[in-house]
Amino acid sequence: MDIAIATAVIAVAGTLLGAIVAGRAQQRAAAAAAVAATAQDVRRDQLAAIADLAAAVSDHRRTLWIRQRARAEGVSAERLAELGAECFITRAAVTRPLTVLRVLVVDADVRAAVDRMVEVTFAIRETEWTVEAADAARAAAVVADDDFVEAAGRYLASGTAVHRRELP
């Protein structure tokens, strides 16, 4: 009878231990899946931030360039005021995606490319009032934009496009 009880105790203990091990394995798998899903969400948000900023800066660059060419061509003060108002709107549209990108993307190369793109684009406003100067400033801003997109693409392709901090 003692052997029967010992066998039953071992069987029960084995069943309990198996259930505990299986439960822990499920917990770890669920945690790994949650981390992977969160990382995928962050990567998606980073890509959206990059695309949104590139689009907003492109719109602002175009608006600044049109205004500077209009100044050079001597358009009316009323038309310049309209273009100035458009520039204000497109400039304001840069702020949100720039902020989101700075929060989500910590890569130094991407941030340097962002700073350069924004700086060169905003500098269009300060160019001489000649068509040639406006065109040259726009061309420099397009190159800076391309450099930003390339840096962001390298960052996303590198697989390090998610913060290194602990994900929930």
NUROBA-299877 format. One record per residue (C-alpha): residue number from 1; z negated, y negated, x; residue in three letters. Coordinates in Angstrom, 3 decimals, always signed. Layout:
BEGIN
NUM_Z_Y_X_ALA .
...
This chain:
BEGIN
1_+0.000_+0.000_+0.000_MET .
2_-0.697_-2.386_+2.860_ASP .
3_+2.854_-1.918_+4.090_ILE .
4_+4.226_-2.802_+0.654_ALA .
5_+2.161_-5.998_+0.540_ILE .
6_+3.169_-6.940_+4.079_ALA .
7_+6.817_-6.331_+3.240_THR .
8_+6.532_-8.467_+0.113_ALA .
9_+4.824_-11.299_+2.041_VAL .
10_+7.519_-11.217_+4.717_ILE .
11_+10.239_-11.223_+2.055_ALA .
12_+8.681_-14.192_+0.240_VAL .
13_+8.149_-16.078_+3.519_ALA .
14_+11.750_-15.396_+4.545_GLY .
15_+13.042_-16.629_+1.199_THR .
16_+10.944_-19.813_+1.419_LEU .
17_+11.988_-20.447_+5.021_LEU .
18_+15.647_-19.915_+4.081_GLY .
19_+15.340_-22.369_+1.211_ALA .
20_+13.721_-24.974_+3.475_ILE .
21_+16.413_-24.599_+6.146_VAL .
22_+19.192_-24.780_+3.549_ALA .
23_+17.603_-27.863_+1.985_GLY .
24_+17.384_-29.636_+5.341_ARG .
25_+21.000_-28.751_+6.095_ALA .
26_+22.059_-30.236_+2.743_GLN .
27_+20.045_-33.392_+3.441_GLN .
28_+21.708_-33.833_+6.822_ARG .
29_+25.156_-33.230_+5.393_ALA .
30_+24.520_-35.753_+2.618_ALA .
31_+23.216_-38.318_+5.123_ALA .
32_+26.259_-37.792_+7.366_ALA .
33_+28.577_-38.212_+4.380_ALA .
34_+26.776_-41.431_+3.377_ALA .
35_+27.090_-42.840_+6.894_VAL .
36_+30.783_-41.934_+6.987_ALA .
37_+31.369_-43.554_+3.592_ALA .
38_+29.514_-46.696_+4.656_THR .
39_+31.491_-46.861_+7.901_ALA .
40_+34.715_-46.516_+5.916_GLN .
41_+33.607_-49.343_+3.600_ASP .
42_+32.774_-51.586_+6.571_VAL .
43_+36.132_-50.848_+8.198_ARG .
44_+37.914_-51.667_+4.924_ARG .
45_+35.953_-54.935_+4.679_ASP .
46_+36.789_-55.785_+8.303_GLN .
47_+40.504_-55.235_+7.674_LEU .
48_+40.326_-57.389_+4.542_ALA .
49_+38.522_-60.151_+6.457_ALA .
50_+41.165_-60.083_+9.197_ILE .
51_+44.024_-60.192_+6.689_ALA .
52_+42.396_-62.900_+4.556_ASP .
53_+41.743_-65.113_+7.577_LEU .
54_+45.257_-64.673_+8.946_ALA .
55_+46.719_-65.614_+5.558_ALA .
56_+44.448_-68.645_+5.114_ALA .
57_+45.158_-69.960_+8.603_VAL .
58_+48.879_-69.405_+8.089_SER .
59_+48.778_-71.434_+4.860_ASP .
60_+46.835_-74.202_+6.581_HIS .
61_+49.211_-74.203_+9.561_ARG .
62_+52.207_-74.544_+7.248_ARG .
63_+50.575_-77.380_+5.286_THR .
64_+49.579_-79.264_+8.450_LEU .
65_+53.041_-78.835_+9.904_TRP .
66_+54.709_-80.135_+6.725_ILE .
67_+52.383_-83.163_+6.724_ARG .
68_+52.979_-83.966_+10.398_GLN .
69_+56.760_-83.694_+9.946_ARG .
70_+56.524_-85.908_+6.867_ALA .
71_+54.611_-88.508_+8.881_ARG .
72_+57.248_-88.352_+11.598_ALA .
73_+60.008_-88.737_+9.043_GLU .
74_+58.305_-91.783_+7.495_GLY .
75_+57.648_-90.558_+3.969_VAL .
76_+55.794_-92.733_+1.490_SER .
77_+52.045_-93.273_+1.670_ALA .
78_+51.753_-91.619_-1.723_GLU .
79_+53.477_-88.451_-0.469_ARG .
80_+51.284_-88.445_+2.654_LEU .
81_+48.206_-88.666_+0.447_ALA .
82_+49.437_-85.675_-1.579_GLU .
83_+50.031_-83.704_+1.607_LEU .
84_+46.615_-84.745_+2.900_GLY .
85_+45.014_-83.379_-0.270_ALA .
86_+46.911_-80.094_+0.184_GLU .
87_+45.669_-79.935_+3.784_CYS .
88_+42.105_-80.386_+2.576_PHE .
89_+42.505_-77.491_+0.137_ILE .
90_+44.042_-75.150_+2.716_THR .
91_+41.429_-76.147_+5.307_ARG .
92_+38.651_-75.326_+2.864_ALA .
93_+40.321_-71.970_+2.167_ALA .
94_+39.871_-71.034_+5.851_VAL .
95_+36.075_-71.352_+5.763_THR .
96_+35.162_-68.288_+3.691_ARG .
97_+37.350_-65.691_+5.448_PRO .
98_+36.353_-67.143_+8.831_LEU .
99_+32.686_-66.743_+7.942_THR .
100_+33.181_-63.207_+6.624_VAL .
101_+35.081_-62.218_+9.760_LEU .
102_+32.368_-63.612_+12.024_ARG .
103_+29.754_-61.582_+10.134_VAL .
104_+31.730_-58.317_+10.080_LEU .
105_+33.534_-58.333_+13.435_VAL .
106_+31.437_-58.631_+16.569_VAL .
107_+34.138_-57.815_+19.137_ASP .
108_+34.367_-60.527_+21.822_ALA .
109_+38.164_-60.280_+22.183_ASP .
110_+38.737_-60.658_+18.451_VAL .
111_+36.324_-63.576_+18.267_ARG .
112_+38.020_-65.316_+21.208_ALA .
113_+41.406_-64.835_+19.546_ALA .
114_+40.013_-66.213_+16.264_VAL .
115_+38.603_-69.268_+18.021_ASP .
116_+41.922_-69.887_+19.770_ARG .
117_+43.947_-69.439_+16.574_MET .
118_+41.761_-71.820_+14.591_VAL .
119_+41.605_-74.380_+17.405_GLU .
120_+45.367_-74.446_+17.977_VAL .
121_+46.108_-74.541_+14.253_THR .
122_+43.709_-77.400_+13.590_PHE .
123_+45.151_-79.272_+16.583_ALA .
124_+48.437_-79.668_+14.698_ILE .
125_+46.732_-82.519_+12.872_ARG .
126_+46.258_-84.406_+16.132_GLU .
127_+49.868_-84.202_+17.362_THR .
128_+52.096_-87.206_+17.879_GLU .
129_+54.018_-88.298_+14.857_TRP .
130_+57.310_-86.824_+15.994_THR .
131_+59.216_-83.893_+14.575_VAL .
132_+59.380_-82.299_+18.026_GLU .
133_+55.608_-82.552_+18.544_ALA .
134_+54.922_-81.092_+15.098_ALA .
135_+57.340_-78.229_+15.747_ASP .
136_+55.851_-77.511_+19.184_ALA .
137_+52.299_-77.526_+17.801_ALA .
138_+53.347_-75.182_+15.014_ARG .
139_+55.013_-72.825_+17.494_ALA .
140_+51.838_-72.720_+19.617_ALA .
141_+49.787_-71.965_+16.509_ALA .
142_+52.135_-69.128_+15.536_VAL .
143_+51.673_-67.584_+19.002_VAL .
144_+47.878_-67.886_+18.678_ALA .
145_+48.097_-66.263_+15.240_ASP .
146_+50.137_-63.384_+16.668_ASP .
147_+47.595_-62.982_+19.480_ASP .
148_+44.788_-62.789_+16.916_PHE .
149_+46.592_-60.143_+14.886_VAL .
150_+47.236_-58.110_+18.057_GLU .
151_+43.586_-58.336_+19.155_ALA .
152_+42.384_-57.369_+15.685_ALA .
153_+44.814_-54.458_+15.573_GLY .
154_+43.585_-53.164_+18.933_ARG .
155_+40.003_-53.491_+17.724_TYR .
156_+40.634_-51.591_+14.507_LEU .
157_+42.656_-48.914_+16.307_ALA .
158_+39.952_-48.427_+18.937_SER .
159_+37.613_-46.749_+16.498_GLY .
160_+34.800_-49.195_+17.354_THR .
161_+35.551_-51.316_+14.323_ALA .
162_+32.168_-50.637_+12.758_VAL .
163_+28.967_-52.325_+13.854_HIS .
164_+26.988_-50.219_+16.284_ARG .
165_+23.788_-50.891_+14.353_ARG .
166_+22.285_-48.226_+12.146_GLU .
167_+24.124_-47.825_+8.879_LEU .
168_+22.108_-47.039_+5.737_PRO .
